[in-house]
Amino acid sequence: KIVRPSNYPKGVPGKGRLIIEKNGVKIGILNLIGRVYMDSFAECPFQTADRDISILRQHCKVIIVDFHAEATSEKIALACYLTGRVSAVIGTHTHVQTSDEKILDDKTAYITDVGMTGPADGVIGVNKMQIIQKFITGLPVHFEPAKGKTCFNAVIIDIDEKTGHSRSITRISEIYN
């Protein structure tokens, strides 16, 4: 049961789209990976989204897209492209939560990056001295999680299950000792 980007090449283990059911509501999940500043082996996320959303739409109104991408321009462009066809586009990858959550055209929830859950006292969750050493020397380094405080980043999205349109998106960002 591996969830991986749907636009990975054929033959890669796992699935990029799935349907889960919660309290009698079917929810389509679509995972995509961007191509800007990322490995270029992936198929076009826009074309893959078109294909997969048409399949998911046959079974559910609520569709959540997890878009794992580096460039903010690619993330917001995909969200604008999918507005009204999906309930939410949630960006991931940079580990740093953005403060640009919004509802596009009163239909699709969006955030450029939801952030991370993990070690807060490091560099994107990794022991900061290891990251600094890698930047100074340019040599490969084995990464270990940072110690100390933990951060929890997430969003809560209120979605109308009959239309699939989002009503609100609320950012959560907490630090725990």
C-alpha positions in Angstrom: 0.0 0.0 0.0 2.5 2.6 -1.2 1.3 6.0 -2.2 3.6 7.7 -4.7 3.3 10.3 -7.4 0.8 9.3 -10.0 3.0 10.9 -12.7 6.0 8.6 -11.9 6.9 6.3 -14.8 5.1 3.0 -15.3 6.4 0.1 -13.3 7.2 2.1 -10.2 5.6 0.3 -7.1 2.6 1.9 -5.5 -0.4 4.0 -6.6 -0.7 7.7 -7.2 -4.5 7.9 -6.8 -6.8 6.2 -4.4 -10.2 6.5 -2.8 -10.8 6.3 0.9 -14.1 6.4 2.7 -14.7 8.3 5.9 -18.1 8.5 7.6 -19.8 7.4 4.4 -18.1 10.0 2.2 -15.8 8.8 -0.6 -12.6 10.9 -0.8 -10.3 10.8 -3.8 -6.6 11.3 -3.1 -4.2 12.2 -5.9 -0.5 12.5 -5.3 1.7 14.3 -8.0 5.3 15.4 -8.2 6.4 18.6 -9.9 9.1 18.9 -12.5 10.6 22.4 -11.9 13.9 22.1 -10.0 13.1 18.4 -9.4 14.2 15.2 -11.1 12.8 15.4 -14.7 11.7 11.7 -15.1 8.1 12.5 -14.1 5.3 12.9 -16.6 3.5 16.2 -16.9 1.6 16.7 -13.6 -1.1 18.8 -15.4 -1.9 16.1 -17.9 -1.7 13.3 -15.3 -4.1 15.3 -13.1 -6.6 15.6 -16.0 -6.5 11.8 -16.5 -6.7 10.9 -12.8 -9.4 13.5 -11.8 -11.7 12.2 -14.6 -11.3 8.7 -13.1 -11.8 9.8 -9.5 -14.7 12.1 -10.4 -16.7 9.0 -11.4 -16.6 7.8 -7.8 -16.4 10.8 -5.6 -17.0 14.6 -5.3 -14.3 15.3 -2.7 -10.8 15.2 -4.3 -7.6 16.2 -2.5 -4.4 16.7 -4.4 -1.0 16.5 -2.7 1.4 18.3 -5.0 5.1 17.5 -4.0 7.0 20.3 -5.8 9.8 22.8 -5.3 8.7 25.8 -7.3 5.9 27.9 -5.8 4.9 29.0 -9.4 4.3 25.4 -10.4 2.2 24.8 -7.3 -0.1 27.8 -7.7 -0.3 27.2 -11.5 -1.6 23.7 -10.9 -4.0 24.9 -8.3 -5.4 27.5 -10.7 -5.6 24.9 -13.4 -7.6 22.5 -11.2 -9.8 25.1 -9.5 -13.4 23.9 -9.4 -12.4 20.4 -10.3 -10.8 19.4 -7.0 -11.6 20.3 -3.4 -8.0 21.1 -2.4 -4.4 21.4 -3.7 -2.0 21.0 -0.8 1.7 21.7 -1.6 4.5 19.7 0.0 8.3 19.4 -0.2 10.0 22.4 1.3 9.2 21.5 4.9 8.4 25.1 5.7 4.8 26.1 6.1 3.6 29.0 4.0 1.0 31.5 5.1 -0.9 31.8 1.8 -3.8 29.5 2.5 -6.9 30.5 0.6 -10.0 29.4 -1.3 -9.6 29.8 -5.0 -12.8 31.0 -6.8 -14.9 29.9 -3.7 -14.2 26.3 -4.7 -10.7 24.9 -4.2 -8.6 25.2 -1.0 -4.9 25.9 -1.5 -1.7 26.3 0.4 1.8 26.4 -1.3 3.4 24.2 1.4 1.6 22.6 4.4 5.0 22.3 6.2 6.3 19.3 8.1 5.8 17.3 11.3 9.1 16.4 12.9 12.2 17.9 14.5 12.0 21.6 14.9 15.5 22.3 16.0 17.4 21.5 12.8 17.5 22.3 9.2 14.2 21.0 7.7 14.2 18.3 10.3 17.9 17.2 10.0 20.8 17.7 12.5 21.9 21.2 11.6 25.6 20.5 12.0 25.4 17.7 9.4 23.7 20.1 6.9 26.2 22.9 7.6 29.1 20.4 7.0 27.5 19.3 3.7 27.2 22.9 2.5 30.8 23.7 3.6 32.5 20.6 2.1 30.2 19.7 -0.7 30.6 16.0 0.3 27.8 13.6 0.9 26.7 13.3 4.5 24.5 10.7 6.3 21.5 12.7 7.7 20.1 12.1 11.1 17.0 13.7 12.6 17.6 16.7 14.8 17.0 16.4 18.5 14.9 18.7 20.7 11.5 20.3 20.0 9.0 18.9 17.6 6.9 20.9 15.2 3.4 20.0 13.9 2.2 21.6 10.7 -1.2 20.8 9.1 -4.3 22.3 7.6 -8.0 21.8 8.4 -10.2 22.1 5.4 -14.0 22.3 5.6 -15.4 20.7 2.4 -19.0 20.5 1.3 -19.4 16.8 0.6 -22.3 17.3 -1.8 -20.5 19.7 -4.2 -16.8 18.9 -3.3 -16.2 22.7 -2.9 -14.1 23.9 0.0 -15.6 26.4 2.4 -12.5 27.2 4.5 -8.9 26.3 5.1 -7.1 26.9 8.4 -3.4 26.6 9.0 -2.1 24.8 12.2 1.5 25.3 13.4 2.5 24.1 16.8 5.9 23.5 18.6 6.1 20.9 21.3 8.9 20.2 23.8 
